[in-house]
Amino acid sequence: MNKVVRKTFHLFLFALFFKTQLSFAQRSNSKAYIADLKAITDIMVYDVTSPVAAARYYAYSTLASYETLALQERDKHPSFFDFFQRPLKNPFPLNAQLENKAAAYRYALLFTALKLLPSGKKLIPRIEFLKQELEKEEVLFIEEIAQTIVEYANQDGFLQLNNLKRYTPKRGPAFWQPTKPAYMAPVEPNWNSLTPLFLKSADQFLTKPPVKYDLNPTSDFYKLLLEVKEVTDEDDKEKNEIAAFWDCNPYAISQIGHLEFGLKKISPGGHWMGIAGIAVRKARLNLNNTIFTHALLALVLHDAFIACWDEKYRSNRVRPETVINRHIDKRWSPLLQTPPFPEYVSGHSVASSASAEILTLIFGPNFSFRDTTEKEFGLKTRSYKSFNQAAEEACISRLYGGIHYRDAIDEGIWQGKKVASFIIAKTKAHFPYKLK
């Protein structure tokens, strides 16, 4: 081997080694970011955070991380605020060049969550560790960005929720009533008063009205009701496993005698954020694309839940458990515990169909994955050939679990897809959806 060939070969090996090391570092940074999000999810589980509030916390925390990234690389990453309905009143601080960008983006995520989550102080050890990797000026810059995001979040109507008129369930057999075992008050009945990010209003995508309440055995409603009972009475092992896997009810309670114990679980949005992390790791996305993927998904979930909750308290439909106990079988119970809010539309159907639209756009229609999200809660891993297949299973799980009628599932799917499609259409010319 002559000198020229040997030198060329050595340069090739060096370049290959450098690329491999860079790729490894990028994957390591993405893995750390996903671990930070998992820590945030764990705190939400600890706090028994509602599905709608969880989506809001994910949205603003990941937004802070993304906007810190966008300030560094505006030519590649436009600001999401360019597409929101509500403008940013207080501008971001003047841009500062960050040396350790990976630590900076993670710091923005965690510091914002610290400010928003009720038990956010649990994140302090992670934050303090990252602070050691950053210069003092960098920390101040990132915290100013995060504080700007927090102030923006605090103007969305969330802080005023407790001052609104107390909700009282409507009288009449067609309307929602609290269910056993705890007969909890309805969760976030005024959530539709929050300002969406992308949507023009909470009712921009109104679903069809629910099938009319009618206990005539020939009515459409009675057929829907019987379907719920018959499916759960089958006691089909596969359907039961599907229902349990997608339960995602933060309010589940176990009752032993006169004692009640909370069974802490992730929210539907938390489950799909977990799936996004699984997909990111399988696709080996770099940190920038990891941040973008999670931010976009969280922002879509935020608006999807506002739209969903708007319909829930508009139609205010009674849950299957209440009707079946009153008129068919007073001893019947659904496989899953009925969540404490009205039935129509299915929140998991809205969230899952919206999430599948976003993740399919990014990773493709045939992206297979193993969903290990529920493993820590004692449930077996499930495998899917696509995000749409996973979403379809998540949606029908509400029927298998005995907590939703079929029309609430179908219309929830429609609404979730509409919300996601609207946001995609609004931003697709500016964001690189097909990531590498």
Residue, then its C-alpha position, 0 to 999 in steps of 0.5 A: m500500500n503506497k503512502v497516498v492510498r494509506k493516507t486516504f484509507h486512514l482519512f476514511l477510517f477517521a471520517l467513519f469513526f467521527k461519524t459513528q461517534l457523532s451518531f452515537a452522541q446524537r442518539s445518546n442525547s435523544k435517549a436522555y431527552i426521552a428519559d427527561l420526558k419520562a420523568i415528567t410523565d412520572i410526576m404527572v402520574y404521581d400528581v394524578t393529573s387529568p388527561v387534559a391537564a397532562a396534554r397542556y403540560y406536555a405542550y408547553s414544556t416541549l414547546a420551550s425546548y423546541e423554541t430554544l432550539a429554534l432560536q439557535e437554528r431559525d433557518k431550519h426550525p421556524s417558531f411555532f408561534d408563527f402559527f398559533q392563534r394567540p400572539l406572543k406578547n413578550p418577545f424572547p430574549l436576544n439570541a445567545q449562542l449556546e455551546n452545549k446545545a443538548a444540555a440547553y434544550r433539555y434544561a428548557l424542557l425540565f425548567t418549564a415543567l418545574k414551573l408548571l407541574p404541581s410537583g415539579k420540584k421533583l425535577i430539581p436534581r435533573i435540572e441541577f445536574l444539567k446546570q453544571e454543564l452550562e455557563k451562567e449566562e446560558v442558564l439565564f438565557i434559557e430560563e428567560i425563554a422558559q419563563t416567557i413560555v410559562e407567562y404565555a401559558n398562564q394567559d390561556g385561561f387555565l388560572q381562571l378555571n377555579n373562579l368559574k361557576r361550579y358545574t352541576p350535572k344536568r337532571g334527566p336520564a339522558f345526562w351524565q351522572p357520577t359513577k361508582p366506586a367513588y362517585m367523583a365530581p366531573v373533571e374539568p367541565n370548563w376546559n373548553s374556555l382555554t384558548p387553543l394554540f392552532l384551532k380558531s375555537a374549541d368548537q371548530f370541529l363539531t361532531k355529529p350529535p350523539v345518538k338520541y337517548d331512547l330505551n325503546p328496544t328497537s331504537d339506535f341508542y338501545k342497540l348501542l347500549l346492548e352492544v356495550k353489555e354484550v361485548t363485555d359479557e363475552d369475557d373474550k381474553e384478547k379484547n380484555e387485554i386490549a381494554a386493559f392495555w389502553d385503559c390510561n385512567p389516572y382516576a382508577i380506584s381499587q376498593i377493598g371493604h371500606l377502603e379505597f386505593g388510587l391506582k395511578k396510571i398514565s393519561p392517554g396523551g402520556h401513552w402516545m408520548g411514550i410511543a413517540g419516544i419508542a419510535v424516535r429511538k427505533a428510527r435513531l432520530n437526532l436530538n433536534n428531530t426528537i425535540f420537534t417530534h415530541a413538541l408537535l405531538a404534544l401541541v396537537l394533543h393539547d388542542a385535540f383535548i380542548a375540542c374533545w372536552d368542549e363536546k363532552y360537556r355540550s352533549n353531556r351524555v350518560r355513561p353505559e354503566t349508569v343506564i345498564n344498572r338502572h334498566i337492564d342489570k343493576r349488578w353489571s360493571p364495565l371491565l374498566q372503571t368508568p372515568p369521571f366525565p361525560e361519555y361523548v365523545s371518546g377522549h382516547s379516540v380523539a387523542s389516538s387518531a390525532s396522534a396516529e396522524i402526526l406520527t404516521l406523517i413523520f415516520g411513515p404508514n408502515f412503521s412497526f413498533r413494540d409498545t412497552t409503555e404499559k410494562e411498568f404497570g404490569l401489562k404485556t408488551r403489544s406489537y403493531k405494524s403501524f401507528n394507525q393499527a395502534a390507534e384503531e385498537a386504542c379506540i375500540s378498547r373503549l367499547y371492549g372496556g364497557i365505558h363508551y358507545r360505538d358512536a362516541i368512538d367513531e365521532g372521536i376518531w373523526q374529530g381527532k383526525k380533523v384537528a391533526s389534519f388542520i394543524i398539518a395543513k397550517t404548518k406543512a409548508h414550513f416544517p420538515y415532517k419526514l425526518k431523517 
